Amino acid sequence: MTRVALIDDHESVRLGLEAALTRTEATEVVFSGASVAAYLSWRQSTAASPADVVVLDLTLGDGTTVSENVDRVVRDGSSVIIHSVADRAAAVREALAAGAAGIVSKSSPTHEVLGAISTVARGELLDNVEWASAVEGDREFADAQLSAREREVLRLYAAGLPLKAVAERLGVAYSTAKENITRVRVKYVEVGRPAPTKVDLLRRAMEDGILQDAPDDAPGNG
């Protein structure tokens, strides 16, 4: 039996999916809530094992980002399926880059959602229209392949923070932050999009949806 957690801040959507899942013998809904924080708190308070699959809404109303939500759940030991209207391509790409196993549209029939859960529970990635349009439709995303940590370091650094401040913000050593930026630059060089300066990194971050808008004070070279 596949243990499933549902995280969506729209209660009607969550309860509808929960009802559908409980009608099958292959799945057990172990948690249903509005935030990743609530799920992790439940895990800690009950000492329950991580869910096999977490079905996660793309955008929650608690101010969190999709990348941090996916990253926290994946690090906790679960696979993640994004369940969304999928109308924000940049956010979908961010979720996939952070480690989501795939995406299922909220307009999909229930049996497709159940099939996606079974696929991911077997350790496989989803191969569907939503996934293909998010990855194949964006050359830069497909090429860059930055990790969640590299994207976060790049986001803060490109927004204007000194590297030391980036390290402090993320709670990592300065050398770790520097290594991440070095890897980011190497990856961009490898795909023919070099970013030798901080201005170049800002441009790449905006191209890839890591920064949505240019900061008021664009960083200088560095």
Solvent accessible surface area in square Angstrom, and as a share of the most:
residue,aa,sasa,rsa
1,M,155,0.69
2,T,22,0.13
3,R,56,0.21
4,V,0,0.00
5,A,0,0.00
6,L,3,0.01
7,I,1,0.00
8,D,8,0.04
9,D,52,0.27
10,H,102,0.45
11,E,104,0.47
12,S,90,0.58
13,V,53,0.31
14,R,31,0.11
15,L,89,0.44
16,G,44,0.42
17,L,18,0.09
18,E,46,0.21
19,A,45,0.35
20,A,8,0.06
21,L,0,0.00
22,T,86,0.50
23,R,182,0.66
24,T,42,0.24
25,E,161,0.72
26,A,59,0.46
27,T,11,0.07
28,E,81,0.36
29,V,30,0.17
30,V,30,0.17
31,F,25,0.10
32,S,38,0.25
33,G,9,0.09
34,A,47,0.36
35,S,18,0.12
36,V,2,0.01
37,A,55,0.43
38,A,43,0.34
39,Y,0,0.00
40,L,36,0.18
41,S,64,0.41
42,W,58,0.20
43,R,44,0.16
44,Q,158,0.70
45,S,92,0.59
46,T,72,0.42
47,A,93,0.72
48,A,23,0.18
49,S,71,0.46
50,P,43,0.27
51,A,1,0.00
52,D,62,0.32
53,V,0,0.00
54,V,0,0.00
55,V,4,0.02
56,L,0,0.00
57,D,9,0.05
58,L,7,0.03
59,T,70,0.41
60,L,8,0.04
61,G,70,0.67
62,D,73,0.38
63,G,73,0.70
64,T,37,0.22
65,T,66,0.39
66,V,12,0.07
67,S,21,0.13
68,E,72,0.32
69,N,2,0.01
70,V,0,0.00
71,D,34,0.18
72,R,95,0.35
73,V,0,0.00
74,V,58,0.33
75,R,168,0.61
76,D,37,0.19
77,G,54,0.52
78,S,6,0.04
79,S,40,0.26
80,V,0,0.00
81,I,1,0.01
82,I,1,0.01
83,H,14,0.06
84,S,3,0.02
85,V,97,0.56
86,A,32,0.25
87,D,108,0.56
88,R,126,0.46
89,A,56,0.44
90,A,28,0.21
91,A,4,0.03
92,V,6,0.04
93,R,31,0.11
94,E,34,0.15
95,A,1,0.01
96,L,16,0.08
97,A,24,0.19
98,A,10,0.08
99,G,40,0.38
100,A,4,0.03
101,A,10,0.08
102,G,0,0.00
103,I,1,0.00
104,V,6,0.03
105,S,11,0.07
106,K,53,0.22
107,S,103,0.66
108,S,23,0.15
109,P,66,0.42
110,T,61,0.36
111,H,126,0.56
112,E,86,0.38
113,V,5,0.03
114,L,39,0.19
115,G,36,0.35
116,A,8,0.06
117,I,1,0.00
118,S,44,0.28
119,T,27,0.16
120,V,3,0.02
121,A,44,0.34
122,R,155,0.57
123,G,68,0.66
124,E,83,0.37
125,L,115,0.57
126,L,12,0.06
127,D,134,0.69
128,N,44,0.22
129,V,119,0.69
130,E,43,0.19
131,W,54,0.19
132,A,30,0.23
133,S,74,0.48
134,A,6,0.05
135,V,27,0.16
136,E,139,0.63
137,G,67,0.64
138,D,18,0.09
139,R,134,0.49
140,E,44,0.20
141,F,21,0.09
142,A,37,0.29
143,D,50,0.26
144,A,6,0.05
145,Q,110,0.49
146,L,8,0.04
147,S,48,0.31
148,A,23,0.18
149,R,83,0.30
150,E,4,0.02
151,R,21,0.08
152,E,47,0.21
153,V,0,0.00
154,L,0,0.00
155,R,88,0.32
156,L,8,0.04
157,Y,20,0.08
158,A,0,0.00
159,A,38,0.29
160,G,34,0.33
161,L,45,0.23
162,P,82,0.52
163,L,24,0.12
164,K,133,0.56
165,A,31,0.24
166,V,0,0.00
167,A,3,0.03
168,E,118,0.53
169,R,151,0.55
170,L,38,0.19
171,G,67,0.65
172,V,39,0.22
173,A,59,0.45
174,Y,112,0.43
175,S,75,0.49
176,T,51,0.30
177,A,0,0.00
178,K,109,0.46
179,E,94,0.42
180,N,4,0.02
181,I,5,0.03
182,T,72,0.42
183,R,92,0.34
184,V,0,0.00
185,R,56,0.20
186,V,73,0.42
187,K,54,0.23
188,Y,0,0.00
189,V,90,0.52
190,E,130,0.58
191,V,46,0.26
192,G,60,0.57
193,R,16,0.06
194,P,69,0.43
195,A,1,0.01
196,P,91,0.57
197,T,35,0.21
198,K,21,0.09
199,V,44,0.25
200,D,25,0.13
201,L,0,0.00
202,L,13,0.06
203,R,113,0.41
204,R,33,0.12
205,A,0,0.00
206,M,73,0.32
207,E,79,0.36
208,D,8,0.04
209,G,10,0.10
210,I,17,0.08
211,L,22,0.11
212,Q,119,0.53
213,D,111,0.57
214,A,58,0.45
215,P,37,0.23
216,D,150,0.78
217,D,119,0.61
218,A,67,0.52
219,P,14,0.09
220,G,50,0.48
221,N,117,0.60
222,G,61,0.58
